[in-house]
Amino acid sequence: MESKKSPEANIENKRVPLIITGILFATALVLVAFEWKTFETEVRQLGDLELDLIEEEIIPISQQQPPPPPPSPPRSARCPWPRYVARTGFASNHQATT
């Protein structure tokens, strides 16, 4: 397959010079940042801060009543074989006789 790019549009041959330029720029930026001089400045006061105290409104804390407990489910008839069910964990589909 033929390449449709022109040799002038190919940037692969400019890759190494661009990487070197980026490393030099980053190194120069770091050196300038480390050598930057700062001078002591005197701290000035802007004056006393006068706040008008605004009386805050006290809002009472609201108490939420907990919802009533759900009604208990209706009791079903007792199983005539409680020992068998407790031992085996098997409950049959037979209705209990009362």
Beta strands, then each sheet from edge to edge (+ up, - down):
end
